Amino acid sequence: MRASLASHAWIRAVVLALGLWAFAVSAAAQTGPEHAAWNRLLAAHVHWSPDGHASTVDYAGMRADRVALRAYLAALPAVRPETFKTWSDKAQLAFLINAYNAWTVELILTGYPGIASIKDLGSLLRSPWQKPFIPLLGQTRSLDDIEHGLIRGSRRYRDPRIHFALNCASIGCPALRPEAYAAERLDAQLEDQMRRFLSDRSRNGVRGEALVVSPIFKWYRGDFEQGFGGWHRLEDFLAGHAADLGLSQAQASALRSGALPVRFGDYDWRLNDGRH
């Protein structure tokens, strides 16, 4: 009898262990991989500006930690397309944003400190975003492939806030966040990125008789008019974030009606390394 009870206890333990293992595997399939290594690099070498609207990158520090950066980058191609497809949308998006930003930093390090802008790494025939140098999801890809193909082109995510998370290593670009994006916190991270960017009066705000905003809203206007948040016009999206833009209720109403026109400012392509 005791042997029988012990046997049943052992079987129950095995079944419980298998159940926990299956749960862990299922959870991993939904949340995707950890980005701890990238998170450590960002925490060490990316710093918010005093007002919290932008960040600067210590590329010299990143270069000193390049072994760790390359180890992280080398791990990304291990994710197979069939595995990627099993993840949740948020896990996929966090993975792609992290990959884009990490590979952008690596691209900068190929020329740093002898460059003043990421554009210096392009050529007359091809921009730096068109270079196919990234092994990811079974193909050699460019930064444009990740942004416009895998993220925007998939039509799966349809979240315009990605434009506040993908970093082009420039002052005019939304801040490189000093932490990795994570599936379980992605919505809050994207929302925070958007609000920090919209609140930056050097890039977005009323000037004279117009609302002047970053050219990001010109280049990707269509992404802000696809119904995200219930907005189908750029003016409505901006009016919906009147507080972040420093607009009064009267100005928000004028924006919706067209009485307050939208204009697009300049873009600062200088490197976001704090040397300027």
MODAVEN-V585547 format. One record per backbone hydrogen bond with DSSP energy under -0.5 kcal/mol. NH is the residue of the N-H (numbers start at 0). CO is the residue of the C=O. If there is no record, write none. Layout:
BEGIN
nh:co
NH:CO
NH:CO
END
This chain:
BEGIN
nh:co
4:0
5:1
6:2
7:3
8:4
9:5
10:6
11:7
12:8
13:9
14:10
15:11
16:12
17:13
18:14
19:15
20:16
21:17
22:18
23:19
24:20
25:21
26:22
27:23
28:24
29:25
30:26
31:27
38:34
39:35
40:36
41:37
42:38
43:39
44:40
45:41
46:55
48:53
51:48
55:46
56:271
57:44
58:56
61:57
62:58
63:59
64:60
65:62
68:64
69:65
70:66
71:67
72:68
73:69
74:70
74:71
75:71
75:72
76:72
77:74
78:75
79:77
82:79
83:79
84:80
85:82
86:83
87:29
91:87
92:88
93:89
94:90
95:91
96:92
97:93
98:94
99:95
100:96
101:97
102:98
103:99
104:100
105:101
106:102
107:103
108:104
109:105
109:106
110:107
111:107
113:110
117:268
119:116
120:117
121:118
122:125
129:126
130:127
132:130
132:140
133:140
134:132
135:133
135:138
138:135
140:133
140:138
143:128
145:141
146:142
147:143
148:143
148:144
149:144
150:145
151:146
154:151
156:150
159:157
161:158
162:159
163:160
164:161
165:161
170:269
171:267
172:169
176:174
178:176
184:181
185:181
185:182
188:184
189:185
190:186
191:187
192:188
193:189
194:190
195:191
196:192
197:193
198:194
199:196
200:198
202:199
203:199
204:211
206:209
209:206
210:260
211:204
211:209
212:210
212:262
216:213
217:214
218:214
219:215
220:217
222:219
223:219
223:220
224:221
225:222
226:230
229:226
230:227
236:232
237:233
238:234
239:235
240:237
241:238
244:240
245:241
245:242
246:241
251:247
252:248
253:249
254:250
255:251
256:252
257:253
258:253
259:253
260:208
260:258
262:210
262:260
264:212
268:266
270:115
271:168
272:270
END
